[in-house]
Amino acid sequence: MAPDKKDPPKHSPRGKKGPQPPTLTEFMQEAQHLRDIALAMLQADGHHAPLVIAWRQDGCQEVIALSLHGSPVSMGTVLKGLVRLHQVHSFVAIAEAWMTRGESASLEVAPSQSPEREQVLSISAIHPEGRRGWFVPFATEGGRVVLGTPVDSTGMTLGGGIPEALNGQEGRP
């Protein structure tokens, strides 16, 4: 007997896919949304705790809070460990940091030690196919957080410990 044409086609369970990690476009849209939320939280609370929003290889998403205050290890080192331990595909890392620019930027002096440093909220979006960062200077004035002009990494080369966390190779997505 032929199946009724009104019956939905039968699908093989083998072809069924579960959750997948986000595409680069989906990931960057979510990263921009997370950036906006993080800035609103910074302005509301006066600070932002370091955290990572990660998408694992199996497509599941995790929020990982970090406690780095007084830690002898860098954020990049922590992220490398998280990537391996949690089988991370892509992530957005949000943390307060120090930044230097122009002539005050130096390879010899860490931004946290520079007298010309600026406090920033750093949002790093790292995906195997691309990466982007936003660094928003901020200061507390009269009990409220005042945001400076954001520095966007578009057109810049992002290197260092955070981007290499996904693949162990410096300078490659």
C-alpha positions in Angstrom: 0.0 0.0 0.0 1.4 3.4 -1.0 1.8 6.0 1.8 -0.8 8.7 1.8 0.5 11.9 0.2 -0.7 13.8 3.3 1.8 11.9 5.5 5.0 13.8 6.2 8.1 12.2 4.7 10.0 9.8 7.0 13.4 11.0 7.9 16.3 8.8 8.8 17.6 9.4 12.4 21.1 9.1 11.0 20.8 12.4 9.1 19.6 14.3 12.1 22.0 16.8 13.5 22.1 18.1 17.1 23.1 21.6 18.2 26.0 23.0 16.2 28.5 25.7 17.1 27.6 29.1 15.6 28.7 30.3 12.2 31.0 33.3 12.1 28.1 35.6 11.3 25.9 34.2 14.1 28.7 34.4 16.5 29.7 38.0 15.7 26.0 39.1 16.0 25.9 37.4 19.5 29.2 39.0 20.4 28.0 42.5 19.6 24.8 41.8 21.7 27.0 40.6 24.6 29.2 43.7 24.2 26.1 46.0 24.6 24.9 44.1 27.6 28.4 44.2 29.2 28.6 47.9 28.8 25.1 48.4 30.3 26.2 46.3 33.3 29.4 48.2 33.7 27.5 51.5 33.8 24.8 50.1 36.2 27.2 48.4 38.6 30.4 50.4 38.3 32.5 47.3 37.5 32.3 44.1 35.5 33.4 40.7 36.7 35.6 38.7 34.3 33.6 36.0 32.4 33.7 33.9 29.3 30.7 32.9 27.2 31.8 29.8 25.4 30.3 27.7 22.6 31.6 24.1 22.8 32.3 21.8 19.9 29.0 20.0 20.6 27.1 23.3 20.1 26.2 23.9 23.8 26.8 27.3 25.3 28.4 27.9 28.8 28.9 31.0 30.9 32.1 30.7 32.9 32.8 33.2 35.6 36.5 33.8 36.4 38.2 34.9 39.6 41.5 36.5 38.5 42.0 39.0 41.2 45.5 38.5 42.6 46.1 35.5 40.3 49.6 35.0 39.0 48.4 33.6 35.7 47.2 35.8 32.8 43.7 35.8 31.2 45.3 34.2 28.1 46.7 31.3 30.1 43.3 30.8 31.8 41.5 30.9 28.4 43.9 28.3 26.9 43.1 25.9 29.7 39.3 26.5 29.4 39.4 25.9 25.7 41.0 22.5 26.2 39.1 21.5 29.3 35.7 22.5 28.0 36.3 21.7 24.3 35.5 25.2 23.3 34.8 26.1 19.6 34.4 29.9 20.1 34.1 32.4 22.9 33.5 35.9 24.1 35.8 37.0 26.9 34.8 40.1 29.0 37.0 41.7 31.6 38.3 45.0 32.9 41.8 45.6 31.8 44.5 48.3 31.2 45.4 49.7 27.9 48.1 52.0 26.6 48.1 53.7 23.2 50.4 55.8 20.9 53.8 56.6 22.3 53.0 55.3 25.8 52.4 51.8 24.4 55.5 49.7 25.0 56.6 46.1 24.7 58.8 46.5 27.7 56.2 48.0 30.1 52.9 46.2 30.8 49.9 48.5 30.4 49.0 47.9 34.1 52.4 49.4 35.0 52.3 52.4 32.7 51.6 55.9 34.1 49.7 56.6 30.8 47.4 53.6 31.2 43.6 53.7 30.6 41.1 51.4 32.3 39.0 49.6 29.7 36.3 47.0 29.4 37.8 44.5 27.0 35.4 42.3 25.0 37.2 39.7 22.8 35.2 37.6 20.4 37.2 34.6 19.2 35.9 32.2 16.5 38.0 29.8 14.4 37.1 31.8 11.3 37.7 35.3 12.7 38.1 37.5 15.7 37.2 40.9 16.9 37.8 43.0 19.9 36.3 46.1 21.5 38.1 48.1 24.2 36.0 50.7 25.8 37.9 53.2 28.1 35.9 54.1 31.2 36.3 56.1 34.4 34.2 56.7 37.5 33.3 60.3 37.9 30.9 61.5 40.6 29.8 58.0 41.4 28.9 57.1 37.9 30.7 55.3 35.1 31.6 57.5 32.1 32.5 55.6 28.9 35.1 56.9 26.5 35.3 56.4 22.7 35.5 52.6 22.0 38.5 51.2 20.2 37.4 48.6 17.7 39.8 46.0 16.4 38.5 46.1 12.8 41.5 46.6 10.5 44.0 45.7 13.3 46.0 42.6 13.8 45.0 40.8 17.0 47.8 38.7 18.5 48.6 37.5 21.9 47.5 34.8 24.3 43.7 35.1 23.8 43.4 34.5 20.1 45.9 31.7 20.1 43.8 29.9 22.7 41.7 28.3 20.0 44.4 26.8 17.8 47.8 27.3 19.5 49.2 29.3 16.6 49.9 33.0 17.0 48.5 35.4 14.4 46.0 32.9 12.8 42.3 32.7 13.4 
